[in-house]
Amino acid sequence: SETTTSGLSAEDAAAKEWIAQKESSGSYTAQNGQYYGRYQLSLSYLNGDLSAENQEKVADDYVAGRYGSWSAAKTFWLANGWY
């Protein structure tokens, strides 16, 4: 949707959506052990705020800090099966 990819290039927006589909089928309430939500972030990263808005912000910050872009995160995911 517009809110999940605003400010991203088309390539990064597509990569972000691809990761969300791989991680959770796009669900903000998916849970697998300590990982939660659309991007399967560690619950510790979410600091108790499981809202869609916070998941988007935390995911964007995580990817920017670790990979620099969603496209780079997708490349890593393809090589490793996780990000």
Secondary structure as the mmCIF struct_conf table of DSSP 4:
data_model
#
loop_
_struct_conf.conf_type_id
_struct_conf.id
_struct_conf.beg_label_comp_id
_struct_conf.beg_label_asym_id
_struct_conf.beg_label_seq_id
_struct_conf.end_label_comp_id
_struct_conf.end_label_asym_id
_struct_conf.end_label_seq_id
HELX_RH_AL_P HELX_RH_AL_P1 GLU A 2 THR A 5
TURN_TY1_P TURN_TY1_P1 SER A 6 GLY A 7
BEND BEND1 LEU A 8 LEU A 8
HELX_RH_AL_P HELX_RH_AL_P2 ALA A 10 SER A 24
TURN_TY1_P TURN_TY1_P2 SER A 25 GLY A 26
TURN_TY1_P TURN_TY1_P3 TYR A 28 THR A 29
STRN STRN1 GLN A 31 ASN A 32
TURN_TY1_P TURN_TY1_P4 GLY A 33 GLN A 34
STRN STRN2 TYR A 35 TYR A 36
TURN_TY1_P TURN_TY1_P5 GLY A 37 GLN A 40
STRN STRN3 LEU A 41 SER A 42
HELX_RH_AL_P HELX_RH_AL_P3 LEU A 43 LEU A 46
TURN_TY1_P TURN_TY1_P6 ASN A 47 GLY A 48
HELX_RH_AL_P HELX_RH_AL_P4 ALA A 52 ARG A 66
TURN_TY1_P TURN_TY1_P7 TYR A 67 TYR A 67
BEND BEND2 GLY A 68 SER A 69
HELX_RH_AL_P HELX_RH_AL_P5 TRP A 70 ASN A 80
BEND BEND3 GLY A 81 GLY A 81
#
